Each structure stands twice: as structure tokens, then as C-alpha cells.
């Protein structure tokens, strides 16, 4: 018997954040405000470095690239987080329960699909 843990966690569900509509609105406004400020700040840095010829040195090139990467990463992670904030917690919970049920139904089977000696 292999003693290692082979479980895989694909996501964490924070059920306490979506319990109240007022909290959802507050979190939506908070995350959206910081997302827009981050986007505008990073785009301003990139455009300033591109447009000003005095800023065409390796240090500013690195700064422009870091701002661009931050813009791309923020465009992927933050909108998904805002979307997931409004997504029903029930759909996550039902998906988890189904996944857990599938795992438990296959737990007592060997590689050939036959039930083990305990009858699971």
C-alpha cells in the first residue's frame, strides 16, 4: 500500500464571503476600484515610457515590461475573482459534492473495476 496522499485540490471555496448581498456589493466595489486603479496606473507607466524618448534606457524598459506583465496578470485573476464572487456558492458546493461522490464510488474498486474483498 502506498502511504502518500494522492488527493488533488483544484480550488478553494470561501463560503463566508457570499453570505450577504451587502457584503457582495461592498467586495465588488472594493475589488473593482483597485482593479481599475491598477490598470490605469500600469497603462500610464507603459505609455509614458513609450512616448518619452528620455526614458528609453534599460531600467525604464524593465519597468515598462513589469507594468505590462502586471496588467496582464491582473486582467486574468481579478475579473475571475469578481465573477466568482457573484457566482452562486451552491453551484460550487454541488460540484464538490458530486466530485466527492464520484471519488468515493470508485474508492473500493481495484484496477480491473471489481469490488474489493470488503464489498465496497
trRosetta pair geometry for C-beta under 8 A, 3 or more apart (Angstrom, degrees):
i j d omega theta_ij theta_ji phi_ij phi_ji
2 6 7.7 52 106 -39 128 121
9 12 7.2 27 168 -64 121 76
11 92 7.7 -108 106 -145 132 112
13 89 6.9 116 179 -147 118 86
13 92 4.6 146 -114 149 137 142
13 93 7.1 170 145 -68 166 66
13 96 6.9 -91 -5 -46 144 142
14 17 4.8 45 118 -2 112 114
14 18 7.8 120 101 -5 76 89
15 18 6.7 -77 -162 44 42 94
15 19 7.2 65 148 -60 71 92
15 89 5.2 91 -128 -156 80 142
15 93 7.6 53 -96 -68 123 113
16 19 5.9 -27 -155 -19 42 119
17 23 6.8 -156 -174 135 52 125
17 24 7.8 99 146 -88 77 67
17 27 6.6 56 -175 -66 107 167
17 85 6.9 -82 131 -133 124 84
18 23 7.6 -161 -114 90 22 113
18 24 6.0 49 -131 -81 67 107
18 85 6.7 172 -84 -170 103 56
18 89 5.0 172 76 -46 136 116
19 23 6.8 31 59 41 72 142
20 23 4.2 84 70 7 100 105
20 24 6.9 -162 95 -9 53 83
21 24 5.4 -51 -150 33 36 116
21 25 6.5 36 154 -18 67 102
22 25 5.9 -53 -151 35 32 109
22 26 6.4 31 152 -17 64 108
23 26 5.6 -54 -146 39 34 113
23 27 6.1 31 157 -15 67 108
24 27 6.0 -58 -144 41 27 107
24 28 6.1 31 155 -23 63 108
24 85 6.2 147 -145 155 84 100
24 86 6.5 98 -170 -95 125 69
25 28 5.6 -53 -145 35 29 115
25 29 6.4 26 157 -15 64 106
26 29 6.0 -57 -149 38 28 107
26 30 6.2 28 153 -20 64 110
27 30 5.5 -54 -142 38 32 115
27 31 6.1 23 164 -11 68 108
27 85 5.8 -156 111 -154 126 143
28 31 6.3 -60 -142 42 24 101
28 32 5.9 20 161 -16 63 115
28 82 6.3 87 -130 -149 74 96
28 85 6.3 177 -77 107 80 145
28 86 7.2 45 -86 -57 123 105
29 32 5.9 -58 -137 42 25 109
29 33 6.1 29 161 -24 63 109
30 33 6.1 -59 -151 32 22 110
30 34 6.7 8 159 -5 60 109
31 34 6.1 -62 -147 44 31 103
31 35 6.0 35 154 -25 67 110
31 78 6.4 174 175 -162 104 97
31 81 6.5 -136 -159 105 152 115
31 82 5.4 -173 107 -83 135 96
31 85 7.3 176 23 -31 153 156
32 35 5.5 -54 -142 36 30 114
32 36 6.3 27 160 -16 66 106
32 82 6.5 79 -68 -113 83 142
33 36 6.2 -57 -148 38 26 105
33 37 6.3 22 155 -15 63 111
34 37 5.6 -53 -140 41 33 112
34 38 6.1 37 158 -22 65 106
34 78 8.0 -146 95 -133 91 140
35 38 5.9 -56 -148 36 27 111
35 39 6.4 26 154 -18 63 108
35 74 6.5 161 -141 172 76 111
35 78 4.5 157 -106 152 118 151
35 79 7.4 111 -152 -59 153 65
35 82 7.4 -47 -31 -42 156 134
36 39 5.7 -54 -146 37 31 112
36 40 6.2 26 159 -15 66 108
37 40 6.0 -56 -143 40 28 107
37 41 6.1 27 159 -18 64 112
38 41 5.9 -58 -143 39 26 110
38 42 6.2 19 162 -13 64 111
38 70 7.1 -121 177 147 107 110
38 71 7.8 172 138 -100 89 59
38 74 5.3 -157 120 -138 136 163
38 78 7.8 156 54 -40 142 160
39 42 6.2 -61 -144 41 24 104
39 43 6.1 18 161 -12 64 113
39 71 6.3 88 -127 -132 64 90
39 74 6.6 -153 -70 106 78 137
39 75 7.5 85 -100 -71 110 88
40 43 6.0 -60 -142 42 27 107
40 44 6.1 31 157 -23 64 109
41 44 5.7 -55 -147 34 27 113
41 45 6.6 28 154 -19 62 104
41 67 8.0 -129 121 -143 74 112
42 45 5.7 -51 -150 33 34 112
42 46 6.5 30 154 -15 66 105
42 67 4.2 167 -154 -173 82 90
42 68 7.2 157 169 -71 112 27
42 70 5.2 -152 -107 86 142 110
42 71 4.4 -174 117 -64 144 98
42 74 7.5 167 2 23 154 142
43 46 5.7 -53 -145 39 35 110
43 47 6.0 29 159 -14 68 110
43 67 7.8 -177 -54 155 23 117
43 71 6.5 95 -59 -104 75 141
44 47 6.0 -58 -140 43 27 106
44 48 6.0 29 159 -21 64 110
45 48 5.9 -58 -145 36 25 110
45 49 6.4 19 160 -14 62 109
45 63 6.6 -112 172 146 122 102
45 64 6.7 -171 133 -105 91 58
45 67 4.3 -155 85 -104 130 164
46 49 6.1 -61 -149 39 27 106
46 50 6.3 22 156 -16 65 111
46 64 5.1 100 -120 -151 66 87
46 67 5.1 -156 -53 100 89 127
46 68 5.7 92 -96 -66 134 86
46 71 7.5 -41 -24 -19 140 146
47 50 5.8 -56 -142 40 31 109
47 51 5.9 19 164 -13 67 115
48 51 6.2 -63 -139 42 24 102
48 52 6.0 -1 172 1 65 116
48 55 6.9 43 133 27 79 170
49 52 6.7 -63 -129 46 21 93
49 55 4.7 -121 -134 127 63 133
49 56 7.7 126 176 -79 77 53
49 60 4.8 178 -136 167 116 109
49 61 7.5 163 169 -82 134 36
49 63 6.5 173 -79 86 150 104
49 64 4.3 -132 80 -73 154 118
50 64 6.9 115 -48 -134 79 146
52 55 4.5 61 89 9 106 111
52 56 7.9 -162 103 -29 62 78
53 56 5.8 -32 -162 -4 48 119
55 60 4.3 -166 176 -170 86 170
56 60 6.8 -87 -89 74 15 127
56 61 7.3 50 -158 -60 50 96
57 60 5.3 82 54 17 75 100
57 61 6.9 -132 97 -10 34 93
58 61 5.3 -54 -143 35 33 117
58 62 6.4 35 158 -19 66 102
59 62 5.9 -54 -156 34 29 110
59 63 6.5 29 147 -18 63 107
60 63 5.2 -48 -143 37 40 116
60 64 6.2 44 154 -22 67 100
61 64 5.9 -52 -148 35 29 110
61 65 6.5 27 152 -16 62 107
62 65 5.7 -57 -148 38 31 110
62 66 6.3 31 154 -19 66 106
63 66 5.8 -54 -146 37 31 111
63 67 6.4 31 155 -18 64 106
64 67 5.7 -55 -148 38 31 111
64 68 6.3 33 153 -20 65 106
65 68 5.6 -52 -146 36 32 113
65 69 6.3 32 155 -18 66 105
66 69 5.7 -52 -145 37 31 110
66 70 6.3 33 153 -19 64 106
67 70 5.6 -53 -146 37 31 113
67 71 6.4 37 152 -23 63 104
68 71 5.6 -52 -152 32 32 115
68 72 6.6 30 152 -17 65 104
69 72 5.7 -53 -148 36 34 110
69 73 6.2 29 156 -14 67 107
70 73 5.9 -55 -141 42 30 107
70 74 6.0 29 159 -17 65 111
71 74 5.9 -58 -143 41 25 109
71 75 6.2 26 156 -22 62 109
72 75 5.7 -58 -149 35 28 112
72 76 6.7 21 154 -16 63 106
73 76 5.9 -60 -153 35 33 107
73 77 6.1 7 163 -1 71 114
74 77 6.4 -64 -129 47 28 94
74 78 5.2 7 -174 -3 70 124
75 78 7.3 -35 -96 41 15 98
75 79 6.8 7 -170 -2 47 117
76 79 7.6 -91 -171 39 10 96
76 80 6.8 -3 158 -8 53 121
77 80 6.1 -75 -157 41 27 109
77 81 6.2 24 156 -21 68 111
78 81 5.5 -54 -145 35 33 112
78 82 6.3 32 157 -18 67 104
79 82 5.5 -53 -145 38 35 111
79 83 6.2 38 154 -20 67 104
80 83 5.5 -52 -146 37 32 113
80 84 6.1 30 155 -17 66 108
81 84 5.7 -55 -143 40 30 109
81 85 6.4 43 151 -33 61 100
82 85 5.5 -44 -153 20 32 120
82 86 7.3 14 156 -4 60 102
83 86 6.5 -71 -162 42 32 96
83 87 6.4 43 145 -38 68 105
84 87 5.1 -42 -142 18 41 122
87 91 6.3 -82 166 51 100 127
87 92 7.1 94 118 -37 116 103
88 91 4.8 94 77 -5 97 98
88 92 7.6 -167 103 1 59 82
89 92 5.6 -54 -159 39 46 112
89 93 6.0 45 146 -21 74 109
90 93 5.5 -57 -143 41 33 111
90 94 6.0 32 159 -18 69 106
91 94 5.9 -51 -141 38 29 108
91 95 6.3 32 156 -19 62 107
92 95 5.8 -58 -149 37 28 111
92 96 6.3 28 153 -19 65 107
93 96 5.7 -54 -148 36 31 112
93 97 6.3 30 154 -19 65 106
94 97 5.6 -52 -144 37 33 111
94 98 6.3 34 156 -19 65 105
95 98 5.8 -54 -148 36 30 110
95 99 6.3 29 154 -18 64 108
96 99 5.7 -57 -146 38 30 111
96 100 6.1 28 156 -17 66 108
97 100 5.7 -54 -144 39 30 111
97 101 6.2 34 154 -22 64 107
98 101 5.6 -54 -147 35 30 113
98 102 6.4 31 154 -19 64 104
99 102 5.9 -53 -150 34 30 110
99 103 6.5 30 152 -18 63 106
100 103 5.7 -54 -149 36 33 112
100 104 6.3 27 155 -15 66 107
101 104 5.9 -57 -145 40 30 107
101 105 6.3 31 156 -23 64 107
102 105 5.8 -54 -145 33 30 111
102 106 6.7 11 160 -4 63 109
103 106 6.4 -72 -153 45 28 98
103 107 6.4 51 149 -55 64 98
104 107 5.2 -29 -147 -6 37 126
106 109 5.4 -63 -161 31 57 119
107 120 6.7 -59 91 142 87 139
108 115 6.0 9 128 -148 106 76
108 116 5.2 -118 -179 18 76 106
108 118 6.7 -106 -146 69 119 103
108 119 7.8 -23 169 97 145 28
108 120 2.5 -139 -122 101 163 116
109 113 5.6 -12 -175 -146 129 34
109 114 6.7 142 -151 69 80 27
109 115 6.3 -56 -100 -97 67 41
109 116 7.0 -152 -104 -29 17 83
109 120 7.7 -119 -43 99 54 91
110 113 7.4 -56 69 9 63 16
110 114 5.7 -10 40 60 103 81
110 116 6.0 118 -43 -81 91 81
115 119 6.0 27 151 -141 135 29
115 120 6.1 174 -158 67 97 48
116 119 7.7 -72 78 -7 64 22
116 120 5.9 8 42 39 99 98
